[in-house]
Amino acid sequence: MSGKKTVIYGVVILFVLAAVMPALGSNNVLSSHNKESMKLENDMFWSIETVDHEGFVGRYTSIALDSQEYPHISYCDAGNWDLKYAYWDGSEWKTETVDTKYMAGVPTAIVLDSKGYPHIAYHEAGHEDLKYAYWTGSEWHMETVESEGRLLGHLDVTLDENDYPHILYCDKGNGNLKYAYWTGSEWHMETVDACGDIGWFSVGSIILKEGNPYIAYAADNELKYGYWTGSEWHIEVVATENGEIHYTSMALDSKGYPHICYQDYENGDLEYVYWDGAEWHKETVLEHSSTEGYGGSSSLSLDSHDYPHIEYYRYIKGEDTDRDQEYIYWDGSKWNREVIESEGYVGGCSDIVLDSNDNPVMSYFNWDLGDLKCARKTANAPPEKPDRPSGWSKGATGRNYTYKTSATDAEGDQLWYMFDWGDGTSSDWLGPHDSGETVKATHAWDENGTYEIRVKVKDSHYSESVWSDPLPVTMPKTYSILEKLFEWILRMVWPGMP
């Protein structure tokens, strides 16, 4: 009789397994790792790093490098509307809140002084004031530069030989371009261009050359370049488009000649102009298609050969769900285009600098996750693409389900894992774990629906992998008694199930 029971139990178990196994996501253990290589020329890799992910952070970024070539970033925590500051200390990212009053940090601009201390110009959007903050070595000092009128829009800041700030900004209420600088005892403010067409996206760059400010900006559909002669402002129109010009950015080359990039907003083209000492040259770097546009949040830097490097975002016209952070540079004979990050709605609120080896370092925003990101070229290889998460692909709301994955690192670095649960939440960085170690995480969904679980990993250098392939998970409206029984039996006969 006991033999018959064993056979019956065996049949039941096989039936249960056949019924519920389709509800389990699986990985082929023998399958190839399917690494998406991010290796570039000269054995360099893109290191994609999450700088801050506490809330909806990372908007309106600005970036600078210190004497050790460590990045420093100013940005806005748009979840709380606070001005924040992040920096790399050589081993990890540090973040801190600078100003929490009246929607601070919309937008921001950062520069480092001769001691490597950060100076940040920003708007207080709640009062529409221009503000300025700097680190004294022991604390943050904050002050209001100007509060007359509606001062709101893109801005830029630089420092003179005395580490005194010079700020280019927008009087949005009157549509005028303004300039403020610290004399050592007080703020001096003046209107540079009272054309009435200066808006949110107009202000580009301010650079000091031999103590005099050089500026680039847009006034509606005109790109303008100007400088202080010592007695007056010289302003000229460099280029004209059919529609508005956005995201102007300028750098001066080794001869002091200006190079400017901008977005032709109406068409969605990335444009580049430069002065050769005799005349202005203009070219379209990336031309729009019927569905795609380029040049959003463009920023420019010049390398040691005076060649331009430009970061920007690509977007799908008419959609707010597809955006890529991209980078393009001139090598002396052609433009070379690279995609930095393309998974989901990512890119913009961005800025770029080059290190002493002409390697780009850029800050930008991941809209899907609300994260501040930094991308830089390094010799460190990022971890390989993680395995697709495995675990239950069907369940009930309010119940915890465990999922597992693993990844490897070519250099054997320890790894940290972050699970994106597909419901607008994600895990913290879980780790450290050894390369190749299986990692588990548990989650419960609150609402019915279908979700996609994915995971990424970072190594001890903060360099991140690409996202894993997703595992679809469905939370049905009902979880039948039969399904509960199947799950209970399966857990009894397979204690190690996820």
C-alpha positions as CSV (number, residue, x, y, z in Angstrom):
1,M,0.0,0.0,0.0
2,S,2.8,2.3,0.8
3,G,4.2,1.8,-2.6
4,K,1.0,2.8,-4.2
5,K,0.9,6.0,-2.1
6,T,4.4,6.8,-3.2
7,V,3.4,6.5,-6.8
8,I,0.3,8.6,-6.2
9,Y,2.3,11.3,-4.4
10,G,4.9,11.2,-7.2
11,V,2.1,11.7,-9.8
12,V,0.7,14.5,-7.8
13,I,4.0,16.2,-7.5
14,L,4.7,15.9,-11.2
15,F,1.2,17.3,-12.0
16,V,1.9,20.2,-9.6
17,L,5.3,20.9,-11.1
18,A,3.8,20.8,-14.6
19,A,1.1,23.2,-13.6
20,V,3.2,25.8,-11.8
21,M,6.5,25.7,-13.6
22,P,5.3,28.1,-16.2
23,A,4.9,30.6,-13.4
24,L,8.6,30.5,-12.7
25,G,11.0,32.6,-14.6
26,S,14.2,30.7,-15.5
27,N,17.7,31.2,-16.7
28,N,19.7,28.8,-18.7
29,V,22.7,28.1,-16.5
30,L,24.8,27.1,-19.5
31,S,23.9,30.1,-21.6
32,S,26.5,32.7,-22.5
33,H,26.6,35.8,-20.4
34,N,25.6,38.0,-23.3
35,K,27.8,40.9,-22.2
36,E,27.0,44.2,-23.9
37,S,30.6,45.6,-24.3
38,M,31.2,49.2,-23.5
39,K,34.9,49.1,-24.5
40,L,36.2,52.0,-26.5
41,E,39.4,52.7,-28.3
42,N,42.7,52.7,-26.4
43,D,41.3,50.1,-23.9
44,M,39.0,52.7,-22.4
45,F,35.5,52.1,-21.1
46,W,32.5,54.2,-20.2
47,S,32.0,54.2,-16.5
48,I,28.3,54.9,-15.8
49,E,27.9,55.9,-12.2
50,T,24.9,56.7,-10.0
51,V,25.9,59.6,-7.9
52,D,22.7,60.2,-6.0
53,H,19.4,58.2,-6.0
54,E,17.7,59.4,-2.8
55,G,14.5,60.7,-4.2
56,F,13.9,62.6,-7.5
57,V,17.4,64.1,-7.7
58,G,19.8,65.2,-10.4
59,R,18.1,68.0,-12.3
60,Y,19.9,71.1,-13.5
61,T,23.4,69.7,-13.2
62,S,26.7,71.5,-13.6
63,I,30.1,69.8,-13.4
64,A,33.7,70.8,-12.7
65,L,37.0,68.9,-12.1
66,D,39.5,69.7,-9.3
67,S,43.3,69.5,-9.4
68,Q,43.1,65.7,-8.9
69,E,40.6,65.5,-11.7
70,Y,37.8,64.4,-9.4
71,P,34.3,65.6,-10.5
72,H,32.2,68.0,-8.5
73,I,28.5,68.5,-9.4
74,S,25.9,71.0,-8.4
75,Y,22.3,69.9,-8.9
76,C,18.7,70.2,-7.8
77,D,16.8,67.7,-5.7
78,A,13.5,68.2,-7.5
79,G,11.6,66.0,-5.0
80,N,12.3,68.6,-2.3
81,W,13.5,71.5,-4.4
82,D,16.8,71.7,-2.6
83,L,20.2,72.7,-3.9
84,K,22.6,69.8,-3.6
85,Y,26.3,69.2,-4.2
86,A,28.2,66.0,-4.9
87,Y,31.8,65.2,-5.3
88,W,34.1,62.2,-5.8
89,D,36.7,61.8,-3.0
90,G,38.8,59.2,-4.8
91,S,37.0,56.2,-3.5
92,E,33.3,57.1,-3.3
93,W,30.7,59.7,-4.1
94,K,29.8,62.2,-1.3
95,T,26.6,64.2,-1.4
96,E,25.3,67.1,0.8
97,T,22.4,69.6,0.8
98,V,23.4,73.2,0.4
99,D,20.2,75.3,0.4
100,T,16.6,74.1,1.3
101,K,14.7,77.4,1.0
102,Y,12.1,78.4,-1.6
103,M,12.9,76.0,-4.4
104,A,16.6,76.4,-4.5
105,G,18.8,75.2,-7.4
106,V,16.6,75.9,-10.4
107,P,19.0,75.8,-12.3
108,T,22.6,75.7,-11.1
109,A,26.2,76.4,-12.3
110,I,29.4,75.4,-10.5
111,V,33.0,76.5,-10.6
112,L,36.0,75.6,-8.3
113,D,38.3,78.2,-6.8
114,S,42.1,78.1,-6.4
115,K,41.7,75.9,-3.3
116,G,39.4,73.5,-5.0
117,Y,36.3,74.8,-3.0
118,P,33.0,74.9,-4.9
119,H,31.2,78.1,-5.8
120,I,27.6,77.7,-7.0
121,A,25.3,80.3,-8.7
122,Y,21.7,79.3,-8.8
123,H,18.1,80.6,-8.7
124,E,15.7,80.5,-5.9
125,A,12.6,79.7,-8.0
126,G,10.1,80.4,-5.2
127,H,11.1,84.1,-5.0
128,E,12.7,84.2,-8.5
129,D,16.0,85.5,-7.0
130,L,19.6,85.1,-8.1
131,K,21.7,83.4,-5.3
132,Y,25.3,82.4,-4.7
133,A,26.8,79.9,-2.4
134,Y,30.4,78.9,-1.7
135,W,32.3,76.6,0.6
136,T,34.6,78.5,3.0
137,G,36.5,75.4,4.1
138,S,34.3,74.8,7.1
139,E,30.8,75.8,6.1
140,W,28.5,76.9,3.3
141,H,28.1,80.7,2.9
142,M,24.9,81.7,1.0
143,E,23.7,85.1,-0.1
144,T,21.2,86.8,-2.4
145,V,22.9,88.5,-5.3
146,E,19.8,90.2,-6.8
147,S,16.1,90.0,-6.0
148,E,14.7,92.8,-8.3
149,G,12.4,91.4,-11.0
150,R,11.8,87.8,-12.1
151,L,15.3,86.3,-12.2
152,L,14.9,82.8,-13.5
153,G,16.5,80.7,-16.3
154,H,19.8,79.1,-17.3
155,L,22.9,80.8,-15.9
156,D,26.7,80.5,-15.8
157,V,29.4,81.4,-13.3
158,T,33.2,81.8,-13.4
159,L,35.9,83.2,-11.1
160,D,38.6,85.8,-11.6
161,E,42.2,85.7,-10.4
162,N,41.0,86.8,-6.9
163,D,38.4,84.0,-6.8
164,Y,35.7,86.6,-7.1
165,P,32.5,85.3,-8.9
166,H,31.2,86.6,-12.2
167,I,27.6,85.5,-13.1
168,L,25.7,85.6,-16.4
169,Y,21.9,85.3,-15.9
170,C,18.5,86.1,-17.2
171,D,16.0,88.8,-16.2
172,K,13.1,86.7,-17.4
173,G,10.5,89.3,-16.4
174,N,11.9,91.9,-18.9
175,G,13.6,89.5,-21.3
176,N,17.1,91.0,-20.7
177,L,20.5,89.5,-20.3
178,K,22.3,90.5,-17.1
179,Y,25.8,90.3,-15.6
180,A,26.8,90.5,-12.0
181,Y,30.3,90.3,-10.3
182,W,31.8,90.7,-6.9
183,T,34.2,93.7,-6.5
184,G,35.6,92.5,-3.2
185,S,33.2,94.7,-1.2
186,E,29.9,94.6,-3.1
187,W,28.0,93.1,-6.0
188,H,28.0,95.1,-9.3
189,M,25.1,94.4,-11.6
190,E,24.4,95.6,-15.1
191,T,22.2,94.8,-18.1
192,V,24.2,93.5,-21.1
193,D,21.5,93.1,-23.7
194,A,18.0,94.7,-23.2
195,C,16.6,93.2,-26.4
196,G,13.6,91.7,-24.5
197,D,14.0,88.3,-26.1
198,I,16.1,86.6,-23.4
199,G,14.3,83.5,-22.0
200,W,14.7,80.4,-19.9
201,F,17.0,78.6,-22.3
202,S,18.9,81.7,-23.6
203,V,21.9,82.0,-21.3
204,G,25.0,80.1,-22.4
205,S,28.5,80.7,-21.1
206,I,30.7,83.3,-19.5
207,I,34.5,83.0,-19.7
208,L,37.1,85.5,-18.5
209,K,40.1,86.3,-20.7
210,E,42.7,88.7,-19.5
211,G,40.1,89.8,-16.9
212,N,37.4,90.6,-19.4
213,P,34.2,88.6,-19.7
214,Y,33.4,86.8,-23.0
215,I,29.8,85.5,-23.4
216,A,27.6,83.4,-25.6
217,Y,23.8,83.4,-25.5
218,A,20.6,83.3,-27.5
219,A,17.9,85.9,-28.1
220,D,14.9,84.1,-29.5
221,N,16.2,82.9,-32.9
222,E,19.5,84.7,-32.9
223,L,22.8,83.3,-31.5
224,K,24.9,86.1,-30.0
225,Y,28.5,86.4,-29.0
226,G,29.9,89.3,-26.9
227,Y,32.8,90.6,-24.8
228,W,33.7,93.6,-22.7
229,T,36.3,95.7,-24.6
230,G,37.4,97.6,-21.4
231,S,34.9,100.4,-22.0
232,E,31.8,98.9,-23.5
233,W,30.1,95.6,-24.6
234,H,30.7,94.4,-28.1
235,I,27.7,92.2,-29.2
236,E,27.3,90.5,-32.5
237,V,24.8,88.1,-34.1
238,V,26.7,84.9,-35.1
239,A,23.9,82.8,-36.5
240,T,20.1,83.0,-37.1
241,E,17.6,80.2,-37.2
242,N,13.9,80.1,-38.2
243,G,12.8,79.3,-34.6
244,E,14.2,79.6,-31.1
245,I,17.7,78.7,-30.2
246,H,18.3,76.7,-27.0
247,Y,21.2,75.3,-24.9
248,T,24.0,77.6,-25.9
249,S,27.5,76.6,-24.7
250,M,30.9,78.1,-25.5
251,A,34.6,77.5,-25.0
252,L,37.6,79.5,-26.1
253,D,40.5,77.7,-27.9
254,S,44.2,78.1,-27.4
255,K,44.1,81.3,-29.6
256,G,41.2,82.7,-27.6
257,Y,38.8,82.1,-30.5
258,P,35.2,81.1,-29.5
259,H,33.6,77.8,-30.3
260,I,29.8,77.5,-29.7
261,C,27.3,74.7,-29.9
262,Y,23.5,75.1,-29.6
263,Q,20.2,73.4,-30.5
264,D,18.0,74.6,-33.3
265,Y,15.0,73.9,-31.2
266,E,12.3,74.2,-34.0
267,N,14.0,71.5,-36.1
268,G,15.8,69.5,-33.5
269,D,19.3,70.0,-35.0
270,L,22.7,70.1,-33.1
271,E,24.6,73.1,-34.5
272,Y,28.3,74.2,-34.1
273,V,29.9,77.5,-34.9
274,Y,33.4,78.8,-34.5
275,W,35.6,81.8,-35.3
276,D,38.9,81.1,-37.2
277,G,40.3,84.6,-36.7
278,A,38.8,86.0,-39.9
279,E,35.2,84.7,-40.1
280,W,32.6,82.6,-38.5
281,H,32.0,79.0,-39.7
282,K,28.7,77.1,-39.0
283,E,27.9,73.4,-39.5
284,T,25.1,71.1,-38.6
285,V,26.6,68.3,-36.5
286,L,23.4,66.2,-36.2
287,E,20.4,66.8,-38.4
288,H,16.9,65.9,-37.3
289,S,14.9,63.2,-39.0
290,S,11.1,63.0,-39.3
291,T,11.0,61.2,-35.9
292,E,14.2,62.2,-34.0
293,G,15.7,65.3,-32.8
294,Y,19.1,66.2,-31.3
295,G,21.0,68.8,-29.3
296,G,18.9,69.0,-26.2
297,S,20.8,70.2,-23.1
298,S,24.0,70.5,-25.3
299,S,27.3,71.4,-23.7
300,L,30.7,71.9,-25.3
301,S,34.3,71.5,-24.2
302,L,37.6,71.7,-26.3
303,D,40.4,69.2,-26.1
304,S,44.2,69.8,-26.2
305,H,43.9,70.0,-30.1
306,D,41.1,72.5,-29.9
307,Y,38.7,69.9,-31.2
308,P,35.1,70.1,-29.9
309,H,33.5,67.5,-27.6
310,I,29.7,67.9,-27.2
311,E,27.3,66.1,-24.9
312,Y,23.5,66.3,-25.6
313,Y,20.4,64.2,-25.6
314,R,18.6,62.5,-28.5
315,Y,14.8,62.4,-28.3
316,I,11.7,61.1,-30.1
317,K,9.6,63.9,-31.4
318,G,6.2,64.2,-29.7
319,E,7.1,61.7,-27.0
320,D,8.3,62.1,-23.4
321,T,9.2,58.4,-22.8
322,D,12.2,57.9,-25.1
323,R,15.4,59.9,-24.6
324,D,19.2,58.9,-24.9
325,Q,22.2,60.6,-23.4
326,E,24.8,60.9,-26.1
327,Y,28.2,62.3,-26.9
328,I,29.9,63.4,-30.1
329,Y,33.4,64.7,-30.8
330,W,35.6,65.8,-33.7
331,D,38.9,63.8,-34.2
332,G,40.4,66.1,-36.8
333,S,38.7,64.5,-39.8
334,K,35.2,63.4,-38.8
335,W,32.6,63.5,-36.1
336,N,32.4,60.4,-33.8
337,R,29.1,59.7,-32.1
338,E,28.6,57.5,-29.0
339,V,25.5,56.6,-27.0
340,I,26.2,56.9,-23.2
341,E,22.9,55.6,-21.8
342,S,19.8,54.7,-23.7
343,E,17.6,52.5,-21.5
344,G,14.3,54.4,-21.0
345,Y,13.9,58.1,-20.5
346,V,17.4,59.3,-19.7
347,G,19.5,62.3,-20.5
348,G,19.4,66.1,-20.2
349,C,20.0,68.6,-17.4
350,S,23.6,67.8,-18.4
351,D,27.1,69.2,-18.6
352,I,30.6,68.1,-19.8
353,V,34.2,68.7,-19.0
354,L,37.4,67.1,-20.2
355,D,40.2,65.8,-18.1
356,S,44.0,66.4,-18.8
357,N,44.0,63.4,-21.1
358,D,41.1,64.7,-23.1
359,N,38.7,62.1,-21.6
360,P,35.1,63.4,-21.2
361,V,33.4,63.5,-17.8
362,M,29.7,64.4,-17.8
363,S,26.7,64.8,-15.5
364,Y,23.1,64.1,-16.5
365,F,19.7,63.0,-15.2
366,N,17.9,59.7,-15.4
367,W,14.2,60.6,-15.5
368,D,12.8,57.1,-15.1
369,L,14.6,56.5,-11.8
370,G,15.1,60.1,-10.7
371,D,18.9,59.6,-10.3
372,L,21.9,61.9,-10.8
373,K,24.4,60.2,-13.1
374,C,28.0,60.7,-14.0
375,A,29.7,59.2,-17.1
376,R,33.4,59.2,-17.6
377,K,36.0,57.2,-19.7
378,T,38.3,55.1,-17.5
379,A,40.6,52.1,-17.8
380,N,38.3,50.1,-15.4
381,A,36.0,47.7,-17.2
382,P,32.4,47.8,-15.9
383,P,30.8,44.6,-14.6
384,E,29.2,42.3,-17.2
385,K,25.5,42.3,-17.9
386,P,23.7,40.5,-15.0
387,D,21.7,37.3,-15.6
388,R,18.0,37.8,-16.1
389,P,16.3,37.7,-12.6
390,S,14.7,34.3,-11.9
391,G,11.8,33.6,-9.6
392,W,8.0,33.6,-9.7
393,S,6.5,35.3,-12.7
394,K,2.9,35.2,-11.3
395,G,1.7,36.0,-7.8
396,A,-0.7,38.0,-5.6
397,T,-0.4,41.5,-4.3
398,G,0.8,42.0,-0.8
399,R,2.9,38.8,-0.7
400,N,6.7,38.7,-0.7
401,Y,8.5,37.0,-3.6
402,T,12.2,36.4,-3.9
403,Y,14.3,36.7,-7.0
404,K,17.9,35.9,-7.7
405,T,20.6,36.8,-10.2
406,S,24.3,36.9,-10.6
407,A,27.0,38.8,-12.5
408,T,30.7,38.7,-13.0
409,D,33.5,41.3,-13.1
410,A,36.5,40.9,-15.4
411,E,38.8,42.3,-12.8
412,G,37.2,40.3,-9.9
413,D,35.9,43.4,-8.1
414,Q,33.2,43.0,-5.5
415,L,29.8,43.9,-6.8
416,W,26.6,45.7,-5.5
417,Y,23.2,44.9,-7.0
418,M,20.1,47.1,-7.5
419,F,16.8,45.6,-8.5
420,D,14.2,47.7,-10.3
421,W,10.8,46.2,-9.5
422,G,9.0,47.9,-12.3
423,D,6.5,49.6,-10.1
424,G,8.4,52.8,-9.6
425,T,10.5,51.5,-6.8
426,S,13.9,49.9,-6.6
427,S,16.1,48.3,-4.0
428,D,19.1,49.9,-2.4
429,W,22.5,48.9,-3.6
430,L,22.9,45.4,-2.1
431,G,26.4,44.2,-1.3
432,P,29.2,43.8,-1.4
433,H,29.1,40.4,-3.1
434,D,31.9,38.4,-4.8
435,S,32.0,38.3,-8.5
436,G,29.8,35.4,-9.7
437,E,28.0,35.0,-6.4
438,T,24.2,34.5,-6.6
439,V,22.3,37.3,-5.0
440,K,18.7,37.3,-3.8
441,A,16.2,40.1,-3.1
442,T,12.6,40.1,-2.0
443,H,9.7,42.4,-3.0
444,A,5.9,42.7,-2.7
445,W,3.7,44.5,-5.2
446,D,0.7,46.6,-3.9
447,E,-1.4,46.7,-7.0
448,N,-2.6,44.3,-9.7
449,G,-0.8,44.5,-13.0
450,T,2.2,43.3,-15.0
451,Y,5.7,44.5,-14.0
452,E,9.2,44.0,-15.4
453,I,12.0,43.2,-13.0
454,R,15.5,44.1,-14.0
455,V,18.8,44.4,-12.2
456,K,22.1,46.2,-12.7
457,V,25.4,45.9,-10.8
458,K,28.2,48.3,-9.9
459,D,31.8,47.5,-8.9
460,S,34.0,49.0,-6.2
461,H,34.9,51.8,-8.6
462,Y,31.2,52.7,-8.9
463,S,31.2,51.7,-12.6
464,E,27.8,50.2,-13.5
465,S,26.8,47.4,-15.9
466,V,24.0,47.7,-18.4
467,W,20.5,46.5,-17.2
468,S,19.7,42.8,-17.3
469,D,17.0,41.4,-19.6
470,P,13.7,41.9,-17.8
471,L,11.6,39.2,-16.1
472,P,7.8,40.0,-16.6
473,V,5.8,39.4,-13.4
474,T,2.0,39.4,-13.2
475,M,-0.1,40.1,-10.2
476,P,-3.5,38.7,-11.0
477,K,-6.8,40.0,-9.6
478,T,-7.4,36.7,-7.8
479,Y,-5.1,34.1,-6.3
480,S,-7.2,30.9,-6.3
481,I,-7.2,28.3,-3.6
482,L,-5.9,25.8,-6.1
483,E,-2.9,28.1,-6.9
484,K,-2.2,28.5,-3.2
485,L,-2.3,24.7,-2.8
486,F,0.1,24.2,-5.7
487,E,2.5,26.8,-4.2
488,W,2.3,25.2,-0.8
489,I,2.9,21.7,-2.1
490,L,5.8,23.0,-4.3
491,R,7.4,24.7,-1.3
492,M,7.1,21.4,0.7
493,V,8.7,19.3,-2.0
494,W,11.2,22.0,-3.1
495,P,12.3,23.9,0.1
496,G,15.0,25.7,-1.8
497,M,12.7,27.3,-4.3
498,P,13.0,31.1,-4.6
